[in-house]
Amino acid sequence: MKAAVLNEIPGELDIEDISVDAPAPDEVLLRVVHAGLCHSDLHFMDAHWPYQLPAVMGHESAGVVEAVGDNVSYVKPGDHVISCLSVFCGHCERCLTGRPNICANPAAVARASGASPRLAKPDGTEVGQFARLGGFAEEMLIHQNAVVKIRDDMPLDRAALIGCGVTTGLGAVFKTARIEPGATVAVYGAGGIGLSAVQGARIAGAGRVISVDVENDKLETARQVGATDTVNASEVDDPVEAIKELTGGGVDYAFECIGLKQTCEQAWSSSRPGGTTVIVGMMPFGEKIEITGYEVFMLEKRLQGSMMGSNAFRVDMPRYVDMYLDGRLMLDEMISAHMPLEDINVGYEQMRQRVGTRTVIDFD
């Protein structure tokens, strides 16, 4: 099969022919139909995070089950599925206490040491799977706990977005922050995750939703999907002061959906006394943020992390599919381009230049 492989860091993706093994027990082989380009992969391609190479990149995919191994009863050939990087074991303490998105037992969903590799190059070199998925490939061979079955009437290019960006943004609002109706919200970043957080705030009944970005076209999309106000951070002296002026002192909830030290600190400063700041964006590995201690103690402000929207994806993703199909969740507006796998590096260069919102790779 053809796949986009990262062979060096920093580096671009190489389109290569690699082999895929047959499903072992608990594994699912699926034909990938669509995959979204997410900024998380770019962190590794641009050397902001380390990773073991070579590896097929990609983690935001949707497709159709082709075959299953022994012990798989959850899906069958022909089922439409979304993959998710929150692969869960189902029996560690975190899984059993309602936090499968930060499962503590990744070995339980990997092949045993010494087993044949799932993916390999023609010379036999094992090829890893980014985020235990490897979604930029014509096929994916993954543990059954990495997929969720969805309705057949859901368009798979829209479904792919739910595999990461949409679940991350919606979940940060619904599940991590659990905002109240009427709350004031600021969302830093109007990419796929930020636009999803804006929509989550709208669907949850926020009273005011402020989208912050530096690109006017993205801010216009944010308005289309639910922002009541927008702030172009490149056109104001201080976005924090702009938000405070709009809200009379700051927001109840601030969501940072970019992954930068500066915007994390701005989001914190944008929240009012008693407010919550949720860090959703993937920051460079080892990066630190600075906040003022007295605001935590004296003003009871909270700083909260959100890993993939605090998801329980087998429950959450079908609900998000329903939200799209009944008109509450807007996904069509978030897709800015479709392209073939061979053009994937073009898509990532556009991402570096902040062009578009979400690009989808088409395999069919």
Helices and strands as residue ranges (DSSP letters): E 2-6, E 13-17, E 19-20, E 27-36, H 39-45, E 55-56, E 61-68, E 80-83, H 93-96, G 100-102, G 106-109, E 119-120, E 128-129, G 130-132, E 139-143, G 144-146, E 147-149, H 156-161, I 162-166, H 167-171, I 172-177, E 184-188, H 192-203, E 208-213, H 216-225, E 229-232, H 239-247, E 251-256, H 261-270, E 271-279, H 293-297, E 302-305, G 308-310, H 313-325, G 332-334, E 335-340, G 341-343, H 344-352, E 358-362
